[in-house]
Amino acid sequence: QVQLVESGGGLVQPGGSLRLSCTTSRSIFSFKHMAWYRQAPGNQRELVAKTISRGTAHYQESVKGRFTIYRDYQKNTIYLQMNNLTPEDTAVYYCNAEKDSQHFWGPGTQVTDSA
């Protein structure tokens, strides 16, 4: 069973920054893709950023230039660096890992813009 645990969420002022972390119970080499999703109240869960291959990632249009997804293979951790946060970024953020067509999810971490 794969376990994912997110951390790093919190309350931030507009224009501020946060870094989310997601640590996995397996080597991140074993996953085809890893990603961050988010879900705001009343909205569907949406893709924020996804690793495509080493050094390549896909981003939702609204976060391009502000968010960066990256991996630390030694720590089995992926990160989401979020800069210049806005009220529209307020949501629960979920870590996702894909292996053999299965998707695994963390419990989520809340990010709130204080505006």
QUINORSUL-V214191 format. One record per run of one state. SS is the DSSP state (alpha for helix, beta for strand, coil for the rest). FROM is the first residue (numbers start at 1). TO is the last residue. If there is no record, write none. Layout:
# QUINORSUL-V214191
SS,FROM,TO / SS,FROM,TO
This chain:
# QUINORSUL-V214191
coil,1,3 / beta,4,7 / coil,8,9 / beta,10,12 / coil,13,17 / beta,18,24 / coil,25,27 / alpha,28,30 / coil,31,32 / beta,33,39 / coil,40,45 / beta,46,53 / coil,54,55 / beta,56,59 / coil,60,60 / alpha,61,63 / coil,64,66 / beta,67,72 / coil,73,76 / beta,77,82 / coil,83,86 / alpha,87,89 / coil,90,90 / beta,91,99 / coil,100,101 / beta,102,105 / coil,106,108 / beta,109,113 / coil,114,115
